[in-house]
Amino acid sequence: MHWDMRLQGYILSAFPIGYLTSQLIAHLFVKRFGTKSVLAFAVFTWSLVTFATPFLAPVPLLLICSRIALGFGEGLGMSLPTIFHIFSNFVALEERSRSFSYLIALGSVGQTVAAVICPHVPWRWVFFAFGLMGFAWTFLWLVVYHEFRIANDDEVFLHSTARVGNKNHRWTEFIGHWPLWAIYIAHFSMNWSSYIVMVWLPTYLAKTFDADQTSLSFTAFPYVMNSLSGVAAGHFADFLIMNRWTVLSVRRLMTAIGLLGPGLFMLLFISVDNLLFAVVFISISMGLSACNSAGHLSNHADISPNHSGITFAISNTLATIPGILAGPVTAELVVASHNRKSSEIQAIFSQHDGIVA
C-alpha cells in the first residue's frame, strides 16, 4: 500500500479511538451481561475485523473504520477495568505488584511473538491467521468456561484489607481528588511513550538505519525486556512491602523509575546512529517502563479497592488519548520537517521526554 505519512498517522490512530470509547462501558457491560458473554462477543468482533482487514485495506476509509471497530472490541474484551476490580478484591495486598506485573508482561509476550513472526510472513496471512485463532478461542471459551455469578450485588472479598467502608459514590469523586489525578497523569505519560514506540519504531528503524525484514525482528527485544523487567519489578516491589516499606513509598519509587528511566534512555536512543545501540537503548527504555506496573498501575487497588475498575477505566480512557494524538501529531511534525533525518528523530521520539517533564 502506498500511503503518505499523514494517512499512515490517521490509520495508526484509528484503533485508540475505538479502544477509548469502550473503556467506560466495559465495566457496565460485564456487570450486566457477565464476563463470558462480553468476552465472547468482543473476541469474535475483533477476530472478524482482523480477518477482514486484507479485503478492506485498499480503501483507506474502510480500513480506518475497521481499526476503530477493532479497538472497540479489544477495549471491551480485554476489559482491564474489570480485571483490576477483580484483582483488588481477590489478590492480597502483598501479592498485587507481581500479579499486575504478570498481567502486563503477558501482553508484551504477544507483541514479542508478533514482532518476530510477522516480518517473515506475507502480511495478508498474518491477519488471516490471527483472525482464525480468535474464532477458535471464542469457540473454546463458550464451550469450556463456566461463569461464576454472585447471587447479589455485594462484593466478595477474600482479604479484609480490600474492603472500604462506603460503597456509595458520586462520579465527580473520581475526578475531584489529586491522588487520582497523579495516577491519571502518570498513566498518560507512560502511554505516550508506549504508543510512540509501538506505532513508529519499525518505520523509524527502516528509514533511519535501512533495516530490512530480518533486522526489523529486533523490534521484539524491547517487548522481551518489558516482559522480563515487569515480572522482576513486581517481585521486587512486593519484597520491599514485605520488608516494611510503606505501600506509598514503593509505588512512588517504581513510578519514578518507570517514567524517568525511559526518558533518559530515549534521549540516548535518538542520539546514536548505530542500529545495535539503538535497539539496546530502546529495549532498556521499555524495560524500565515496565516498572510502572508495580507503581501507579497497581495503585488503583490500593487507594480505591471497591471502585478500582471505575478509576482504571477513567485512567485508561485518558491514557488512550496519546494513542489518538501520537499518529497524526507525529506525522504532521515529520511532514513539516520535510523528512529531514534529525528533525524526524526529534519529532517522533523526543516527545516522551517533554510529556514526562
C-alpha positions as a Markdown table, in Angstrom:
| # | Residue | x | y | z |
|---|---|---|---|---|
| 1 | Met | 0.0 | 0.0 | 0.0 |
| 2 | His | 1.4 | 3.4 | -0.9 |
| 3 | Trp | 0.2 | 5.7 | 1.9 |
| 4 | Asp | 1.7 | 9.1 | 2.6 |
| 5 | Met | 2.9 | 10.0 | 6.1 |
| 6 | Arg | -0.3 | 11.8 | 7.1 |
| 7 | Leu | -2.6 | 8.9 | 6.0 |
| 8 | Gln | -0.4 | 6.5 | 7.9 |
| 9 | Gly | -0.8 | 8.6 | 11.0 |
| 10 | Tyr | -4.6 | 8.7 | 10.8 |
| 11 | Ile | -4.8 | 4.9 | 10.2 |
| 12 | Leu | -2.5 | 4.1 | 13.1 |
| 13 | Ser | -4.5 | 6.4 | 15.4 |
| 14 | Ala | -7.9 | 4.9 | 14.5 |
| 15 | Phe | -7.5 | 1.9 | 16.8 |
| 16 | Pro | -7.2 | 4.0 | 20.0 |
| 17 | Ile | -10.4 | 5.9 | 19.1 |
| 18 | Gly | -12.4 | 2.6 | 19.4 |
| 19 | Tyr | -10.4 | 1.5 | 22.3 |
| 20 | Leu | -11.2 | 4.7 | 24.2 |
| 21 | Thr | -14.9 | 4.5 | 23.6 |
| 22 | Ser | -15.2 | 1.1 | 25.2 |
| 23 | Gln | -13.3 | 1.7 | 28.4 |
| 24 | Leu | -16.0 | 3.3 | 30.5 |
| 25 | Ile | -18.8 | 0.9 | 29.3 |
| 26 | Ala | -16.7 | -2.3 | 29.7 |
| 27 | His | -17.3 | -2.4 | 33.5 |
| 28 | Leu | -21.1 | -1.9 | 33.0 |
| 29 | Phe | -21.3 | -4.5 | 30.2 |
| 30 | Val | -19.6 | -7.1 | 32.3 |
| 31 | Lys | -21.8 | -6.4 | 35.3 |
| 32 | Arg | -25.0 | -6.7 | 33.3 |
| 33 | Phe | -24.2 | -9.5 | 30.8 |
| 34 | Gly | -21.4 | -11.3 | 32.5 |
| 35 | Thr | -17.8 | -12.0 | 31.6 |
| 36 | Lys | -18.5 | -15.0 | 29.4 |
| 37 | Ser | -20.9 | -13.2 | 27.0 |
| 38 | Val | -18.9 | -10.0 | 26.8 |
| 39 | Leu | -15.6 | -11.6 | 26.2 |
| 40 | Ala | -17.1 | -14.0 | 23.6 |
| 41 | Phe | -18.7 | -11.0 | 21.7 |
| 42 | Ala | -15.6 | -8.9 | 21.9 |
| 43 | Val | -13.1 | -11.5 | 20.8 |
| 44 | Phe | -15.4 | -12.6 | 17.9 |
| 45 | Thr | -15.7 | -9.0 | 16.9 |
| 46 | Trp | -12.1 | -8.2 | 16.8 |
| 47 | Ser | -11.3 | -11.5 | 15.1 |
| 48 | Leu | -13.8 | -10.9 | 12.4 |
| 49 | Val | -12.4 | -7.4 | 11.8 |
| 50 | Thr | -8.8 | -8.8 | 11.8 |
| 51 | Phe | -9.7 | -11.5 | 9.3 |
| 52 | Ala | -11.5 | -8.9 | 7.0 |
| 53 | Thr | -8.6 | -6.3 | 7.1 |
| 54 | Pro | -6.8 | -7.5 | 3.9 |
| 55 | Phe | -10.1 | -7.1 | 2.0 |
| 56 | Leu | -10.6 | -3.6 | 3.4 |
| 57 | Ala | -7.1 | -2.3 | 3.1 |
| 58 | Pro | -7.3 | -0.9 | -0.4 |
| 59 | Val | -10.0 | 1.6 | 0.7 |
| 60 | Pro | -8.4 | 3.8 | 3.5 |
| 61 | Leu | -11.8 | 4.9 | 4.8 |
| 62 | Leu | -13.0 | 1.4 | 5.3 |
| 63 | Leu | -9.7 | 0.5 | 6.9 |
| 64 | Ile | -9.9 | 3.3 | 9.3 |
| 65 | Cys | -13.4 | 2.3 | 10.3 |
| 66 | Ser | -12.3 | -1.3 | 10.7 |
| 67 | Arg | -9.5 | -0.2 | 13.0 |
| 68 | Ile | -11.9 | 1.7 | 15.1 |
| 69 | Ala | -14.1 | -1.4 | 15.4 |
| 70 | Leu | -11.0 | -3.4 | 16.3 |
| 71 | Gly | -10.1 | -1.0 | 19.1 |
| 72 | Phe | -13.7 | -1.1 | 20.4 |
| 73 | Gly | -13.6 | -4.9 | 20.5 |
| 74 | Glu | -10.3 | -5.1 | 22.2 |
| 75 | Gly | -11.1 | -2.5 | 24.7 |
| 76 | Leu | -14.3 | -4.3 | 25.6 |
| 77 | Gly | -12.8 | -7.7 | 25.5 |
| 78 | Met | -9.6 | -7.1 | 27.4 |
| 79 | Ser | -11.8 | -5.3 | 30.0 |
| 80 | Leu | -8.8 | -4.2 | 32.1 |
| 81 | Pro | -11.1 | -2.2 | 34.3 |
| 82 | Thr | -12.9 | -5.4 | 35.3 |
| 83 | Ile | -9.6 | -7.3 | 35.7 |
| 84 | Phe | -8.3 | -4.5 | 38.0 |
| 85 | His | -11.6 | -4.7 | 40.0 |
| 86 | Ile | -11.2 | -8.5 | 40.4 |
| 87 | Phe | -7.5 | -8.1 | 41.5 |
| 88 | Ser | -8.3 | -5.5 | 44.1 |
| 89 | Asn | -10.8 | -7.9 | 45.7 |
| 90 | Phe | -9.2 | -11.3 | 45.3 |
| 91 | Val | -5.5 | -10.6 | 45.4 |
| 92 | Ala | -3.7 | -10.0 | 48.7 |
| 93 | Leu | -2.0 | -6.6 | 49.1 |
| 94 | Glu | 1.5 | -8.1 | 49.4 |
| 95 | Glu | 0.9 | -10.1 | 46.1 |
| 96 | Arg | -0.6 | -7.3 | 43.9 |
| 97 | Ser | 2.6 | -5.9 | 42.5 |
| 98 | Arg | 3.7 | -9.2 | 40.9 |
| 99 | Ser | 0.1 | -10.1 | 39.9 |
| 100 | Phe | -0.2 | -6.8 | 37.9 |
| 101 | Ser | 3.3 | -7.3 | 36.6 |
| 102 | Tyr | 2.5 | -10.8 | 35.2 |
| 103 | Leu | -0.7 | -9.4 | 33.6 |
| 104 | Ile | 1.2 | -6.6 | 31.8 |
| 105 | Ala | 4.1 | -8.9 | 30.9 |
| 106 | Leu | 1.9 | -11.4 | 29.1 |
| 107 | Gly | 0.7 | -8.6 | 26.9 |
| 108 | Ser | 4.3 | -7.9 | 25.9 |
| 109 | Val | 4.8 | -11.6 | 25.2 |
| 110 | Gly | 2.1 | -11.4 | 22.4 |
| 111 | Gln | 3.8 | -8.3 | 21.0 |
| 112 | Thr | 7.2 | -10.1 | 21.0 |
| 113 | Val | 5.8 | -13.1 | 19.1 |
| 114 | Ala | 4.2 | -10.8 | 16.5 |
| 115 | Ala | 7.4 | -8.8 | 16.1 |
| 116 | Val | 9.4 | -12.0 | 15.5 |
| 117 | Ile | 7.0 | -13.8 | 13.1 |
| 118 | Cys | 5.2 | -11.0 | 11.2 |
| 119 | Pro | 8.2 | -9.7 | 9.2 |
| 120 | His | 8.8 | -13.2 | 7.7 |
| 121 | Val | 5.1 | -13.9 | 6.7 |
| 122 | Pro | 3.1 | -12.3 | 3.9 |
| 123 | Trp | 1.1 | -9.5 | 5.6 |
| 124 | Arg | -2.3 | -10.8 | 4.5 |
| 125 | Trp | -1.7 | -14.2 | 6.0 |
| 126 | Val | -0.8 | -12.6 | 9.3 |
| 127 | Phe | -4.4 | -11.1 | 9.5 |
| 128 | Phe | -6.0 | -14.3 | 8.3 |
| 129 | Ala | -4.1 | -16.4 | 10.9 |
| 130 | Phe | -4.8 | -14.2 | 13.9 |
| 131 | Gly | -8.5 | -13.9 | 12.9 |
| 132 | Leu | -8.8 | -17.7 | 12.7 |
| 133 | Met | -7.1 | -18.1 | 16.1 |
| 134 | Gly | -9.6 | -15.7 | 17.5 |
| 135 | Phe | -12.5 | -17.6 | 16.2 |
| 136 | Ala | -11.1 | -20.8 | 17.7 |
| 137 | Trp | -10.6 | -19.1 | 21.0 |
| 138 | Thr | -14.2 | -17.9 | 21.1 |
| 139 | Phe | -15.5 | -21.4 | 20.4 |
| 140 | Leu | -13.3 | -22.9 | 23.2 |
| 141 | Trp | -14.3 | -20.1 | 25.6 |
| 142 | Leu | -18.0 | -20.7 | 25.0 |
| 143 | Val | -17.6 | -24.5 | 25.5 |
| 144 | Val | -15.2 | -24.7 | 28.3 |
| 145 | Tyr | -15.7 | -21.6 | 30.5 |
| 146 | His | -18.4 | -21.8 | 33.2 |
| 147 | Glu | -19.2 | -18.4 | 34.6 |
| 148 | Phe | -19.3 | -17.8 | 38.3 |
| 149 | Arg | -22.0 | -15.3 | 39.1 |
| 150 | Ile | -22.6 | -13.7 | 42.5 |
| 151 | Ala | -26.2 | -14.1 | 43.7 |
| 152 | Asn | -26.5 | -10.5 | 44.9 |
| 153 | Asp | -24.8 | -7.2 | 44.3 |
| 154 | Asp | -22.5 | -7.4 | 47.3 |
| 155 | Glu | -18.8 | -7.5 | 46.6 |
| 156 | Val | -16.8 | -10.6 | 47.5 |
| 157 | Phe | -13.6 | -10.0 | 49.5 |
| 158 | Leu | -11.1 | -12.7 | 50.2 |
| 159 | His | -8.8 | -10.3 | 52.1 |
| 160 | Ser | -10.1 | -8.0 | 54.7 |
| 161 | Thr | -7.7 | -5.2 | 53.6 |
| 162 | Ala | -9.6 | -4.9 | 50.4 |
| 163 | Arg | -12.9 | -3.6 | 51.9 |
| 164 | Val | -13.6 | 0.1 | 52.2 |
| 165 | Gly | -16.4 | 1.4 | 54.3 |
| 166 | Asn | -18.7 | 3.2 | 51.9 |
| 167 | Lys | -19.8 | 1.9 | 48.6 |
| 168 | Asn | -21.9 | 4.8 | 47.7 |
| 169 | His | -20.1 | 7.2 | 45.4 |
| 170 | Arg | -20.6 | 10.2 | 43.1 |
| 171 | Trp | -18.9 | 10.1 | 39.7 |
| 172 | Thr | -17.4 | 13.5 | 40.5 |
| 173 | Glu | -15.4 | 11.9 | 43.3 |
| 174 | Phe | -13.4 | 10.0 | 40.7 |
| 175 | Ile | -12.2 | 13.2 | 39.0 |
| 176 | Gly | -12.1 | 15.5 | 42.0 |
| 177 | His | -9.1 | 14.2 | 44.0 |
| 178 | Trp | -5.4 | 15.0 | 43.4 |
| 179 | Pro | -4.2 | 11.5 | 44.3 |
| 180 | Leu | -6.3 | 10.1 | 41.5 |
| 181 | Trp | -5.1 | 12.7 | 39.1 |
| 182 | Ala | -1.5 | 11.9 | 40.0 |
| 183 | Ile | -2.2 | 8.3 | 38.8 |
| 184 | Tyr | -4.1 | 9.5 | 35.7 |
| 185 | Ile | -1.2 | 11.8 | 34.6 |
| 186 | Ala | 1.4 | 9.2 | 35.2 |
| 187 | His | -0.6 | 6.7 | 33.1 |
| 188 | Phe | -1.0 | 9.3 | 30.4 |
| 189 | Ser | 2.8 | 9.9 | 30.3 |
| 190 | Met | 3.6 | 6.2 | 30.2 |
| 191 | Asn | 1.2 | 5.6 | 27.4 |
| 192 | Trp | 2.5 | 8.4 | 25.3 |
| 193 | Ser | 6.0 | 6.8 | 25.0 |
| 194 | Ser | 4.4 | 3.3 | 24.7 |
| 195 | Tyr | 2.3 | 4.4 | 21.7 |
| 196 | Ile | 5.2 | 6.2 | 20.1 |
| 197 | Val | 7.4 | 3.1 | 20.3 |
| 198 | Met | 4.6 | 0.7 | 19.2 |
| 199 | Val | 3.4 | 2.8 | 16.3 |
| 200 | Trp | 6.6 | 4.3 | 14.9 |
| 201 | Leu | 9.6 | 2.1 | 15.9 |
| 202 | Pro | 9.6 | -0.2 | 12.8 |
| 203 | Thr | 9.2 | 2.8 | 10.5 |
| 204 | Tyr | 12.0 | 4.7 | 12.2 |
| 205 | Leu | 14.4 | 1.7 | 12.1 |
| 206 | Ala | 13.6 | 1.2 | 8.4 |
| 207 | Lys | 14.0 | 4.8 | 7.4 |
| 208 | Thr | 17.0 | 5.7 | 9.6 |
| 209 | Phe | 19.0 | 2.5 | 9.5 |
| 210 | Asp | 17.6 | 0.9 | 6.3 |
| 211 | Ala | 16.6 | -2.1 | 8.4 |
| 212 | Asp | 15.3 | -5.0 | 6.3 |
| 213 | Gln | 12.7 | -7.5 | 7.3 |
| 214 | Thr | 15.3 | -9.6 | 9.3 |
| 215 | Ser | 16.6 | -6.5 | 11.1 |
| 216 | Leu | 13.0 | -5.5 | 12.0 |
| 217 | Ser | 12.8 | -8.7 | 14.1 |
| 218 | Phe | 14.9 | -6.7 | 16.5 |
| 219 | Thr | 11.8 | -4.8 | 17.5 |
| 220 | Ala | 10.9 | -7.9 | 19.5 |
| 221 | Phe | 13.7 | -7.2 | 22.0 |
| 222 | Pro | 12.1 | -4.2 | 23.6 |
| 223 | Tyr | 9.0 | -6.3 | 24.4 |
| 224 | Val | 11.1 | -9.1 | 25.7 |
| 225 | Met | 12.8 | -6.7 | 28.0 |
| 226 | Asn | 9.5 | -5.2 | 29.0 |
| 227 | Ser | 8.1 | -8.6 | 30.0 |
| 228 | Leu | 11.1 | -9.7 | 32.0 |
| 229 | Ser | 11.5 | -6.4 | 33.7 |
| 230 | Gly | 7.9 | -6.2 | 34.6 |
| 231 | Val | 7.9 | -9.5 | 36.4 |
| 232 | Ala | 11.2 | -8.7 | 38.2 |
| 233 | Ala | 9.8 | -5.3 | 39.2 |
| 234 | Gly | 6.7 | -6.8 | 40.6 |
| 235 | His | 8.6 | -9.3 | 42.8 |
| 236 | Phe | 11.0 | -6.6 | 43.9 |
| 237 | Ala | 8.1 | -4.2 | 44.9 |
| 238 | Asp | 6.4 | -7.0 | 46.9 |
| 239 | Phe | 9.7 | -7.8 | 48.5 |
| 240 | Leu | 10.0 | -4.2 | 49.7 |
| 241 | Ile | 6.5 | -4.1 | 51.0 |
| 242 | Met | 7.1 | -7.3 | 53.0 |
| 243 | Asn | 10.2 | -5.7 | 54.4 |
| 244 | Arg | 8.2 | -2.9 | 55.9 |
| 245 | Trp | 8.4 | -0.3 | 53.2 |
| 246 | Thr | 5.2 | 1.6 | 53.0 |
| 247 | Val | 3.0 | 0.9 | 50.0 |
| 248 | Leu | 3.0 | 4.5 | 49.1 |
| 249 | Ser | 6.9 | 4.7 | 49.1 |
| 250 | Val | 7.1 | 1.6 | 46.9 |
| 251 | Arg | 4.5 | 2.9 | 44.4 |
| 252 | Arg | 6.3 | 6.3 | 44.2 |
| 253 | Leu | 9.7 | 4.6 | 43.7 |
| 254 | Met | 8.5 | 2.3 | 40.9 |
| 255 | Thr | 6.6 | 5.0 | 39.2 |
| 256 | Ala | 9.7 | 7.3 | 39.3 |
| 257 | Ile | 11.9 | 4.6 | 37.8 |
| 258 | Gly | 9.1 | 3.8 | 35.2 |
| 259 | Leu | 8.8 | 7.3 | 33.9 |
| 260 | Leu | 12.3 | 9.0 | 34.4 |
| 261 | Gly | 14.3 | 5.9 | 33.3 |
| 262 | Pro | 12.7 | 5.6 | 29.9 |
| 263 | Gly | 13.1 | 9.3 | 29.3 |
| 264 | Leu | 16.8 | 9.1 | 29.9 |
| 265 | Phe | 17.3 | 6.2 | 27.6 |
| 266 | Met | 15.0 | 7.7 | 24.9 |
| 267 | Leu | 17.4 | 10.6 | 24.7 |
| 268 | Leu | 20.3 | 8.2 | 24.3 |
| 269 | Phe | 18.3 | 6.3 | 21.7 |
| 270 | Ile | 17.8 | 9.4 | 19.5 |
| 271 | Ser | 21.5 | 10.3 | 19.7 |
| 272 | Val | 23.0 | 7.2 | 18.2 |
| 273 | Asp | 23.5 | 6.3 | 14.5 |
| 274 | Asn | 24.0 | 2.5 | 15.0 |
| 275 | Leu | 21.2 | 0.0 | 14.7 |
| 276 | Leu | 22.5 | -2.2 | 17.5 |
| 277 | Phe | 22.9 | 0.6 | 20.0 |
| 278 | Ala | 19.5 | 2.0 | 19.1 |
| 279 | Val | 17.8 | -1.4 | 19.8 |
| 280 | Val | 19.7 | -1.7 | 23.1 |
| 281 | Phe | 18.7 | 1.7 | 24.3 |
| 282 | Ile | 15.1 | 1.4 | 23.3 |
| 283 | Ser | 15.0 | -2.0 | 24.9 |
| 284 | Ile | 16.3 | -0.7 | 28.2 |
| 285 | Ser | 13.8 | 2.2 | 28.0 |
| 286 | Met | 10.9 | -0.3 | 27.5 |
| 287 | Gly | 12.3 | -2.5 | 30.3 |
| 288 | Leu | 12.3 | 0.4 | 32.8 |
| 289 | Ser | 8.9 | 1.5 | 31.7 |
| 290 | Ala | 7.6 | -1.9 | 32.9 |
| 291 | Cys | 8.2 | -0.7 | 36.5 |
| 292 | Asn | 5.0 | 1.3 | 36.2 |
| 293 | Ser | 3.1 | -2.0 | 36.6 |
| 294 | Ala | 4.3 | -2.1 | 40.2 |
| 295 | Gly | 3.9 | 1.6 | 40.6 |
| 296 | His | 0.9 | 3.7 | 39.6 |
| 297 | Leu | -0.9 | 0.9 | 37.8 |
| 298 | Ser | -1.1 | -1.1 | 41.0 |
| 299 | Asn | -2.1 | 1.9 | 43.0 |
| 300 | His | -5.8 | 1.7 | 41.9 |
| 301 | Ala | -6.3 | -1.3 | 44.0 |
| 302 | Asp | -4.6 | 0.4 | 47.0 |
| 303 | Ile | -6.5 | 3.6 | 47.2 |
| 304 | Ser | -9.9 | 2.6 | 45.9 |
| 305 | Pro | -10.4 | -1.2 | 46.3 |
| 306 | Asn | -14.2 | -1.2 | 45.8 |
| 307 | His | -14.1 | 1.1 | 42.7 |
| 308 | Ser | -10.7 | 0.3 | 41.1 |
| 309 | Gly | -12.5 | -0.9 | 38.0 |
| 310 | Ile | -14.0 | 2.6 | 37.5 |
| 311 | Thr | -10.9 | 4.5 | 38.4 |
| 312 | Phe | -8.8 | 2.4 | 36.0 |
| 313 | Ala | -11.4 | 2.9 | 33.3 |
| 314 | Ile | -11.1 | 6.6 | 33.7 |
| 315 | Ser | -7.3 | 6.4 | 33.8 |
| 316 | Asn | -7.1 | 4.2 | 30.7 |
| 317 | Thr | -9.6 | 6.4 | 28.8 |
| 318 | Leu | -7.4 | 9.5 | 29.4 |
| 319 | Ala | -4.2 | 7.4 | 28.7 |
| 320 | Thr | -5.6 | 6.3 | 25.4 |
| 321 | Ile | -5.7 | 9.9 | 24.2 |
| 322 | Pro | -1.9 | 9.7 | 23.3 |
| 323 | Gly | -2.7 | 6.8 | 21.0 |
| 324 | Ile | -5.1 | 9.1 | 19.1 |
| 325 | Leu | -2.8 | 12.0 | 19.0 |
| 326 | Ala | 0.6 | 10.3 | 18.6 |
| 327 | Gly | -0.1 | 9.2 | 15.0 |
| 328 | Pro | -1.4 | 12.5 | 13.4 |
| 329 | Val | 0.7 | 14.8 | 15.5 |
| 330 | Thr | 3.9 | 12.9 | 14.8 |
| 331 | Ala | 3.1 | 12.6 | 11.1 |
| 332 | Glu | 2.5 | 16.4 | 10.9 |
| 333 | Leu | 5.8 | 17.1 | 12.6 |
| 334 | Val | 7.7 | 14.8 | 10.3 |
| 335 | Val | 6.0 | 16.3 | 7.2 |
| 336 | Ala | 6.7 | 19.8 | 8.5 |
| 337 | Ser | 10.4 | 18.9 | 8.8 |
| 338 | His | 10.4 | 17.9 | 5.1 |
| 339 | Asn | 11.6 | 14.4 | 6.3 |
| 340 | Arg | 15.0 | 15.6 | 7.4 |
| 341 | Lys | 16.6 | 12.9 | 9.4 |
| 342 | Ser | 17.5 | 14.9 | 12.5 |
| 343 | Ser | 14.1 | 16.6 | 12.7 |
| 344 | Glu | 12.3 | 13.3 | 12.2 |
| 345 | Ile | 14.1 | 11.8 | 15.1 |
| 346 | Gln | 13.3 | 14.6 | 17.4 |
| 347 | Ala | 9.7 | 14.8 | 16.2 |
| 348 | Ile | 9.0 | 11.1 | 16.8 |
| 349 | Phe | 10.9 | 10.0 | 19.9 |
| 350 | Ser | 11.8 | 13.1 | 21.9 |
| 351 | Gln | 8.1 | 13.7 | 22.6 |
| 352 | His | 8.2 | 11.4 | 25.6 |
| 353 | Asp | 10.7 | 13.5 | 27.5 |
| 354 | Gly | 8.6 | 16.6 | 27.1 |
| 355 | Ile | 5.5 | 14.8 | 28.3 |
| 356 | Val | 7.3 | 13.4 | 31.4 |
| 357 | Ala | 8.8 | 16.8 | 32.2 |
